[in-house]
Amino acid sequence: SSGGEGEGEGVGGDGGVWLVPTNQVTWGHAVNTLAKLDDALLVQRVMMLEADVMWRACSSGGEGEGEGVGGDGGVAVMSHPPVIPEDAPSFTDWFAAVQHHRSTVPQQQIGVKLDFKQAEAVQPVLTELKRWSSTSTSTSTSTSAESIGEMPLWLNADVLAGPNGSVPQFGADAFVKQCRDAFPAAVLSLGWTTSSKSYEYTSEMVDEMIALCQRHSLPGNLVTFPVKAVTVQGNWTQMERLLRTISGSSLTLWGPCLDTFLESLKTNHYWTRHVYVDVTLCTADHFSSQFPQHPLTYLSKTAS
């Protein structure tokens, strides 16, 4: 696409491969095992694979050197905190499986969102991706399904402190610079830390995110902001301000989400071109049982 404001259909701005509304992009969430990867690609046939990346430190002389990215210091593996299962695949093996699928089923267009959970994993993974990128471009045509350049690539980390969230494990500026230097055309997915007690993104948090994007002159079509659905419901105006200020950017809604809230967004100006939806829908009753202390639960009870 020409990449202008409003060319938001498809994942990743200029690197997008689907000319569909952003809210219609389908997701495989926490695709952290090879079995889940097969299911997402072959059964669900999702458009975007979201997977978590952690860092397994190698014990001295430990096994698995060369099995994955990292060399002598450790290895990047596909897992979500707090623990890394013994059989967690290395990033190398996981991404090789993705690329194998792309080469054998080239007509199925897929993208990858890597959700980094530990800063140590970032540079080794970027280095590995560069290796794949140089291999695919040197051994095949630019239209090959194995070319990373043809695949939407999102690089995600919680780089700023969010509502009742922990201290970020990443230096925000360092993460942005690392990713931009390695893959200037990748989408940066820049989030806030959250917790079960995250109720509202404040104007100060939004200001901090805006400042980060502006410091690095990030193109809006290459930035998305992953936001916890239950945390934006009470303060949507701040999200609109973020989208308005970082022109061309998008939100990625994640986590449990009230069905009525999602329905209300369908008339929103940003819905079709600037909102990705990776959520688990729930009814008001289910929401209130799952989040009994949430302000929205209290409001719904007092209104009834």
C-alpha positions as CSV (number, residue, x, y, z in Angstrom):
1,S,0.0,0.0,0.0
2,S,1.1,3.6,-0.3
3,G,1.3,3.7,3.5
4,G,-0.8,6.9,3.9
5,E,-3.0,7.6,6.8
6,G,-6.0,5.4,6.5
7,E,-4.1,2.7,4.7
8,G,-4.4,0.8,7.9
9,E,-5.8,-2.4,6.4
10,G,-3.5,-5.3,6.8
11,V,-0.9,-6.1,9.4
12,G,2.1,-3.9,9.5
13,G,1.4,-0.9,7.4
14,D,3.5,-1.0,4.3
15,G,4.5,-4.6,5.1
16,G,0.9,-5.7,5.4
17,V,-0.3,-8.6,3.3
18,W,-4.1,-8.6,4.0
19,L,-6.3,-5.9,2.6
20,V,-8.9,-6.5,5.3
21,P,-10.0,-4.3,8.2
22,T,-7.7,-4.5,11.1
23,N,-10.4,-5.9,13.4
24,Q,-10.8,-8.9,11.1
25,V,-7.3,-10.1,11.4
26,T,-7.4,-13.5,13.2
27,W,-5.0,-14.5,16.0
28,G,-3.3,-17.5,17.5
29,H,-2.4,-16.5,21.0
30,A,0.5,-17.9,23.0
31,V,1.5,-20.3,20.2
32,N,4.5,-21.4,22.2
33,T,4.7,-25.1,21.4
34,L,5.2,-26.9,18.1
35,A,1.8,-28.6,18.6
36,K,0.1,-25.3,19.1
37,L,1.9,-23.9,16.1
38,D,0.5,-26.8,13.9
39,D,-3.0,-26.3,15.3
40,A,-2.8,-22.5,14.6
41,L,-1.5,-23.0,11.1
42,L,-3.3,-26.1,9.9
43,V,-6.6,-26.2,11.9
44,Q,-7.4,-22.6,12.9
45,R,-5.6,-21.2,9.9
46,V,-5.0,-17.9,11.7
47,M,-3.4,-14.8,10.1
48,M,-1.1,-13.8,13.0
49,L,0.9,-16.0,15.3
50,E,1.5,-14.4,18.7
51,A,4.2,-16.2,20.7
52,D,6.2,-15.5,23.9
53,V,10.0,-15.4,24.0
54,M,12.0,-16.0,27.2
55,W,15.7,-16.6,27.9
56,R,17.0,-19.9,29.3
57,A,20.4,-19.4,30.9
58,C,22.7,-22.3,30.1
59,S,24.4,-24.1,32.9
60,S,28.1,-24.4,32.3
61,G,28.7,-27.0,29.6
62,G,24.9,-27.4,29.4
63,E,23.2,-29.2,26.6
64,G,21.4,-27.6,23.8
65,E,24.1,-25.2,22.6
66,G,23.5,-24.7,19.0
67,E,19.9,-25.9,19.4
68,G,18.8,-22.3,19.5
69,V,19.7,-18.7,19.5
70,G,22.1,-17.6,22.1
71,G,25.4,-19.4,22.0
72,D,27.3,-19.8,25.3
73,G,25.2,-17.5,27.4
74,G,21.9,-19.2,27.0
75,V,19.2,-19.8,24.5
76,A,16.0,-18.0,23.5
77,V,13.0,-20.3,24.0
78,M,9.2,-20.0,23.4
79,S,7.5,-19.8,26.8
80,H,5.5,-17.5,29.0
81,P,6.5,-16.6,32.6
82,P,6.8,-17.6,35.3
83,V,8.5,-20.9,34.3
84,I,10.1,-22.4,31.2
85,P,9.0,-26.0,30.6
86,E,11.7,-28.5,30.0
87,D,10.4,-29.2,26.5
88,A,10.0,-25.5,25.5
89,P,11.1,-25.2,21.9
90,S,14.0,-23.0,21.1
91,F,13.2,-19.9,19.0
92,T,15.4,-21.4,16.3
93,D,13.3,-24.6,16.1
94,W,10.0,-22.7,16.4
95,F,10.8,-20.2,13.7
96,A,12.2,-22.9,11.4
97,A,8.8,-24.6,11.7
98,V,7.1,-21.4,10.7
99,Q,9.3,-20.9,7.7
100,H,8.9,-24.5,6.7
101,H,5.1,-24.1,6.7
102,R,5.4,-20.8,4.7
103,S,7.6,-22.6,2.1
104,T,5.3,-25.6,1.7
105,V,2.0,-23.6,1.8
106,P,3.0,-20.3,0.2
107,Q,-0.6,-19.3,-0.5
108,Q,-1.3,-19.1,3.2
109,Q,-0.2,-15.7,4.3
110,I,0.8,-15.5,8.0
111,G,2.6,-13.0,10.2
112,V,4.5,-13.3,13.5
113,K,4.2,-11.3,16.7
114,L,7.1,-12.0,19.0
115,D,6.2,-11.0,22.6
116,F,9.6,-10.6,24.4
117,K,9.3,-11.4,28.1
118,Q,13.0,-10.9,28.9
119,A,15.4,-8.3,27.5
120,E,18.3,-10.9,27.2
121,A,16.4,-12.6,24.4
122,V,15.9,-9.6,22.2
123,Q,19.3,-9.2,20.5
124,P,19.9,-13.0,19.9
125,V,16.5,-13.3,18.3
126,L,17.0,-10.3,16.1
127,T,20.4,-11.7,15.0
128,E,18.7,-15.0,14.2
129,L,16.0,-13.3,12.2
130,K,18.6,-11.4,10.3
131,R,20.3,-14.7,9.5
132,W,17.0,-16.0,8.1
133,S,16.5,-12.8,6.2
134,S,19.9,-12.9,4.5
135,T,19.6,-16.7,3.8
136,S,16.2,-16.3,2.1
137,T,17.1,-13.3,0.0
138,S,20.4,-14.9,-1.2
139,T,18.9,-18.2,-2.1
140,S,15.6,-17.3,-3.5
141,T,13.6,-14.6,-5.3
142,S,12.2,-11.7,-3.4
143,T,8.7,-13.2,-3.8
144,S,9.6,-16.4,-2.0
145,A,7.3,-17.3,0.9
146,E,10.4,-17.7,3.0
147,S,11.5,-14.1,2.7
148,I,11.1,-12.4,6.0
149,G,10.6,-9.2,4.1
150,E,7.3,-10.5,2.8
151,M,6.1,-11.6,6.3
152,P,4.5,-9.2,8.7
153,L,6.8,-9.1,11.7
154,W,5.8,-7.5,15.0
155,L,8.3,-7.1,17.8
156,N,6.5,-6.6,21.2
157,A,7.6,-5.7,24.7
158,D,6.0,-4.0,27.7
159,V,8.4,-1.1,27.8
160,L,6.6,1.3,30.1
161,A,5.1,1.0,33.6
162,G,1.3,0.7,33.4
163,P,-1.5,0.8,35.9
164,N,-0.5,-1.3,39.0
165,G,2.1,-2.9,36.7
166,S,5.6,-4.1,37.6
167,V,8.8,-2.2,36.7
168,P,9.5,-3.0,33.0
169,Q,12.2,-5.5,32.3
170,F,13.2,-3.4,29.2
171,G,14.8,-0.1,28.7
172,A,12.2,1.5,26.4
173,D,14.6,3.5,24.3
174,A,17.1,0.6,24.0
175,F,14.3,-1.8,22.9
176,V,13.1,0.6,20.2
177,K,16.6,1.3,18.9
178,Q,17.5,-2.4,18.9
179,C,14.5,-3.3,16.8
180,R,14.6,-0.3,14.5
181,D,18.3,-0.9,13.8
182,A,17.7,-4.5,12.9
183,F,14.3,-4.4,11.2
184,P,13.3,-0.8,10.3
185,A,10.2,-2.1,8.5
186,A,8.9,-4.3,11.4
187,V,6.0,-3.2,13.5
188,L,6.9,-2.2,17.0
189,S,4.3,-3.3,19.5
190,L,5.0,-1.1,22.5
191,G,3.0,-1.8,25.7
192,W,2.7,-1.1,29.4
193,T,3.1,-3.5,32.2
194,T,-0.2,-4.5,33.8
195,S,-1.6,-6.7,36.6
196,S,-4.9,-8.1,37.7
197,K,-5.4,-4.7,39.4
198,S,-4.9,-2.7,36.3
199,Y,-8.0,-0.5,35.9
200,E,-7.1,2.5,33.7
201,Y,-4.3,3.9,31.6
202,T,-3.8,7.4,32.8
203,S,-3.0,10.5,30.7
204,E,0.5,10.5,32.1
205,M,1.1,7.0,30.8
206,V,-0.2,8.0,27.4
207,D,2.0,11.1,27.5
208,E,5.1,8.9,28.2
209,M,4.2,6.6,25.3
210,I,3.7,9.5,22.9
211,A,7.1,11.0,24.0
212,L,8.8,7.6,23.4
213,C,7.4,7.4,19.8
214,Q,8.3,11.0,19.1
215,R,11.9,10.7,20.4
216,H,12.5,8.0,17.8
217,S,10.4,9.6,15.1
218,L,8.5,6.3,14.7
219,P,6.2,6.1,11.7
220,G,2.6,5.6,13.0
221,N,1.9,2.8,10.5
222,L,4.7,0.8,12.1
223,V,3.5,1.2,15.7
224,T,0.8,-0.6,17.5
225,F,0.0,-0.3,21.2
226,P,-1.1,-3.6,22.9
227,V,-3.7,-2.6,25.5
228,K,-5.5,-4.8,28.0
229,A,-9.2,-4.7,27.0
230,V,-10.6,-4.5,30.5
231,T,-8.2,-1.6,31.2
232,V,-9.2,0.7,28.3
233,Q,-12.9,0.3,28.7
234,G,-13.2,3.0,31.4
235,N,-10.9,5.5,29.7
236,W,-11.2,5.1,25.9
237,T,-10.7,8.8,25.4
238,Q,-7.0,8.4,26.3
239,M,-6.7,5.7,23.6
240,E,-8.2,8.0,21.0
241,R,-5.8,10.7,22.0
242,L,-2.9,8.3,21.6
243,L,-4.1,7.3,18.1
244,R,-4.7,10.9,17.1
245,T,-1.3,12.0,18.2
246,I,0.7,9.1,16.7
247,S,-1.1,9.4,13.4
248,G,-1.6,6.1,11.6
249,S,-0.8,4.0,14.6
250,S,-3.1,1.2,16.0
251,L,-4.2,-0.5,19.1
252,T,-4.1,-4.2,19.7
253,L,-6.8,-5.2,22.3
254,W,-5.9,-8.3,24.3
255,G,-7.2,-10.4,27.2
256,P,-10.8,-10.8,28.5
257,C,-13.2,-8.3,27.0
258,L,-16.8,-7.4,27.7
259,D,-18.9,-8.3,24.6
260,T,-20.9,-5.1,25.0
261,F,-17.7,-3.0,25.0
262,L,-16.5,-4.6,21.8
263,E,-19.9,-4.1,20.2
264,S,-19.8,-0.4,21.2
265,L,-16.4,0.0,19.4
266,K,-17.9,-1.0,16.1
267,T,-19.2,2.5,15.5
268,N,-15.9,4.1,16.5
269,H,-13.9,6.1,14.0
270,Y,-10.8,4.0,14.6
271,W,-12.5,0.5,14.6
272,T,-11.9,-0.6,10.9
273,R,-8.4,0.6,10.3
274,H,-6.7,1.0,13.7
275,V,-7.9,-1.7,16.1
276,Y,-6.7,-5.3,16.2
277,V,-8.7,-7.7,18.3
278,D,-6.9,-10.5,20.1
279,V,-9.4,-11.0,23.0
280,T,-11.5,-13.5,24.8
281,L,-15.1,-12.2,24.8
282,C,-17.1,-12.5,28.0
283,T,-20.6,-11.5,29.2
284,A,-21.2,-9.1,32.0
285,D,-21.9,-11.9,34.5
286,H,-18.7,-13.7,33.6
287,F,-16.7,-10.5,33.8
288,S,-18.0,-9.6,37.2
289,S,-17.2,-13.1,38.5
290,Q,-13.7,-13.0,37.0
291,F,-13.0,-9.4,38.1
292,P,-15.0,-8.8,41.2
293,Q,-12.9,-5.8,42.3
294,H,-12.9,-4.1,38.9
295,P,-14.6,-0.6,38.8
296,L,-16.7,-1.7,35.8
297,T,-18.1,-4.6,37.8
298,Y,-19.1,-2.1,40.5
299,L,-20.7,0.3,38.0
300,S,-22.7,-2.5,36.4
301,K,-24.0,-3.6,39.8
302,T,-25.0,-0.1,40.8
303,A,-26.7,0.6,37.5
304,S,-28.8,-2.5,37.7
